[in-house]
Amino acid sequence: MSEQNNDAQTALSQLKEFINRQVIGQDVLVERMLIGLLADGHILVEGAPGLAKTRAINVLSKGIQGDFHRVQFTPDLLPADLTGTEIYRPQLGTFEFQKGPLFHNLILADEINRAPAKVQAALLEAMAERQITVGQATYPLPGLFMVMATQNPIEQEGTYPLPEAQLDRFLLHIKVDYPSAEHEKTILHLVRAEARQATVSMTKPFQPISQATLFEARNAVLDIHMAESLEAYLLQIILATRKPKAYGDDLAGWLQYGASPRASIALDRCARAKAWLSERDFVAPEDIQEMAFDVLRHRLILSYEAEAEGITTDYFIKELIARIAVP
């Protein structure tokens, strides 16, 4: 078991290096994508245009053995364009189900907030139950199934807010920021090299990791030790989002709805995955605190008073963590 764990860690470390060679200055995004992969969840990536959101997800798909499909979300997209539909075969006199893009292993939902609510609803069953029901038949999705969605927070024209039920099904909500000046200089060099068809991937070939190795890594993540006191600390953070008054009247006035039990599961899995990626066999308080932002920011609904005061979910989470004692 230990040897398998070492092999899996080596494979994931090589995958991380492979992505970082082609996605410059987004170390946090790369780490969070790997955590989402190890925790068997879906990720929502938000950032301004041109920050390598789509590129990062594309590169990740090239590092894993599996089917990849990109769906460009548009206002005229239909639910059947995702799930598939039944097609009538006149020569046989029967209907045959034609599978849609969701039956691939890795799905890139590009600009997901540009599709209307009926299309968003088509994702709910797939993301939560890992199956698709069409008519009276239910079809299971692959063992490796991950939805990686992107959205632009700046341009609001022609976009639709994601329903709370769908947001709750995303394991992580990752915010992407601008790279540093040094990283941007490296990006210029990389783009020039790619224009000459001398990409990093050509100079340093990478063998995509197998799904079997990925599943071994997921099992190893579940075996990471978390002390009972830390488990209680993790639950205290989640429960505090439902009853924040115990930690201050101001917090209670800022929040309208707290996190669901899915948040507890997500924070547990992500904290363990972060510890495993750091090559530790135990979870530290810092793992829980760092992952709390990406796990909770899309699950909390602020009050009108908080929005009027300019309070963000990140600020609320920061205040909450500061007021809960660390074991």
ChimeraX attribute file (.defattr): number of C-alpha atoms within 10 A of each C-alpha:
attribute: neighborCount
match mode: 1-to-1
recipient: residues
	/A:1	8
	/A:2	8
	/A:3	8
	/A:4	13
	/A:5	18
	/A:6	14
	/A:7	15
	/A:8	22
	/A:9	21
	/A:10	13
	/A:11	19
	/A:12	20
	/A:13	15
	/A:14	17
	/A:15	22
	/A:16	19
	/A:17	14
	/A:18	22
	/A:19	24
	/A:20	18
	/A:21	15
	/A:22	18
	/A:23	23
	/A:24	21
	/A:25	22
	/A:26	20
	/A:27	14
	/A:28	13
	/A:29	21
	/A:30	22
	/A:31	17
	/A:32	21
	/A:33	24
	/A:34	21
	/A:35	27
	/A:36	24
	/A:37	22
	/A:38	26
	/A:39	25
	/A:40	20
	/A:41	22
	/A:42	22
	/A:43	26
	/A:44	22
	/A:45	22
	/A:46	20
	/A:47	18
	/A:48	16
	/A:49	13
	/A:50	9
	/A:51	18
	/A:52	19
	/A:53	25
	/A:54	21
	/A:55	14
	/A:56	19
	/A:57	23
	/A:58	19
	/A:59	18
	/A:60	22
	/A:61	20
	/A:62	18
	/A:63	19
	/A:64	19
	/A:65	15
	/A:66	17
	/A:67	16
	/A:68	20
	/A:69	16
	/A:70	18
	/A:71	17
	/A:72	13
	/A:73	22
	/A:74	17
	/A:75	15
	/A:76	10
	/A:77	16
	/A:78	17
	/A:79	19
	/A:80	16
	/A:81	15
	/A:82	19
	/A:83	22
	/A:84	18
	/A:85	17
	/A:86	14
	/A:87	11
	/A:88	12
	/A:89	10
	/A:90	8
	/A:91	6
	/A:92	8
	/A:93	8
	/A:94	10
	/A:95	12
	/A:96	12
	/A:97	13
	/A:98	11
	/A:99	17
	/A:100	14
	/A:101	19
	/A:102	29
	/A:103	23
	/A:104	19
	/A:105	20
	/A:106	25
	/A:107	23
	/A:108	24
	/A:109	19
	/A:110	20
	/A:111	19
	/A:112	25
	/A:113	24
	/A:114	24
	/A:115	22
	/A:116	21
	/A:117	15
	/A:118	11
	/A:119	22
	/A:120	22
	/A:121	15
	/A:122	20
	/A:123	20
	/A:124	18
	/A:125	14
	/A:126	22
	/A:127	20
	/A:128	14
	/A:129	10
	/A:130	19
	/A:131	18
	/A:132	22
	/A:133	13
	/A:134	13
	/A:135	8
	/A:136	5
	/A:137	8
	/A:138	10
	/A:139	15
	/A:140	12
	/A:141	17
	/A:142	16
	/A:143	11
	/A:144	17
	/A:145	23
	/A:146	24
	/A:147	21
	/A:148	25
	/A:149	25
	/A:150	23
	/A:151	22
	/A:152	18
	/A:153	13
	/A:154	10
	/A:155	10
	/A:156	11
	/A:157	7
	/A:158	11
	/A:159	18
	/A:160	15
	/A:161	14
	/A:162	16
	/A:163	12
	/A:164	12
	/A:165	12
	/A:166	17
	/A:167	19
	/A:168	22
	/A:169	23
	/A:170	25
	/A:171	27
	/A:172	31
	/A:173	23
	/A:174	21
	/A:175	18
	/A:176	16
	/A:177	14
	/A:178	14
	/A:179	15
	/A:180	12
	/A:181	10
	/A:182	10
	/A:183	14
	/A:184	14
	/A:185	12
	/A:186	13
	/A:187	17
	/A:188	11
	/A:189	11
	/A:190	19
	/A:191	14
	/A:192	12
	/A:193	13
	/A:194	14
	/A:195	10
	/A:196	9
	/A:197	10
	/A:198	13
	/A:199	16
	/A:200	15
	/A:201	14
	/A:202	10
	/A:203	8
	/A:204	10
	/A:205	9
	/A:206	15
	/A:207	14
	/A:208	17
	/A:209	18
	/A:210	14
	/A:211	14
	/A:212	12
	/A:213	18
	/A:214	21
	/A:215	17
	/A:216	17
	/A:217	26
	/A:218	22
	/A:219	14
	/A:220	22
	/A:221	25
	/A:222	16
	/A:223	13
	/A:224	18
	/A:225	15
	/A:226	18
	/A:227	13
	/A:228	10
	/A:229	12
	/A:230	16
	/A:231	16
	/A:232	11
	/A:233	19
	/A:234	21
	/A:235	17
	/A:236	15
	/A:237	24
	/A:238	22
	/A:239	16
	/A:240	19
	/A:241	25
	/A:242	16
	/A:243	15
	/A:244	20
	/A:245	14
	/A:246	9
	/A:247	16
	/A:248	13
	/A:249	10
	/A:250	12
	/A:251	20
	/A:252	19
	/A:253	15
	/A:254	22
	/A:255	24
	/A:256	15
	/A:257	15
	/A:258	19
	/A:259	21
	/A:260	16
	/A:261	13
	/A:262	16
	/A:263	22
	/A:264	21
	/A:265	15
	/A:266	24
	/A:267	29
	/A:268	23
	/A:269	24
	/A:270	31
	/A:271	27
	/A:272	30
	/A:273	29
	/A:274	27
	/A:275	22
	/A:276	25
	/A:277	20
	/A:278	14
	/A:279	12
	/A:280	14
	/A:281	16
	/A:282	18
	/A:283	22
	/A:284	17
	/A:285	16
	/A:286	13
	/A:287	19
	/A:288	25
	/A:289	20
	/A:290	16
	/A:291	20
	/A:292	26
	/A:293	22
	/A:294	22
	/A:295	27
	/A:296	26
	/A:297	21
	/A:298	21
	/A:299	26
	/A:300	24
	/A:301	18
	/A:302	20
	/A:303	15
	/A:304	14
	/A:305	13
	/A:306	19
	/A:307	13
	/A:308	9
	/A:309	9
	/A:310	10
	/A:311	16
	/A:312	16
	/A:313	21
	/A:314	16
	/A:315	12
	/A:316	21
	/A:317	20
	/A:318	15
	/A:319	14
	/A:320	18
	/A:321	18
	/A:322	12
	/A:323	12
	/A:324	13
	/A:325	9
	/A:326	13
	/A:327	11
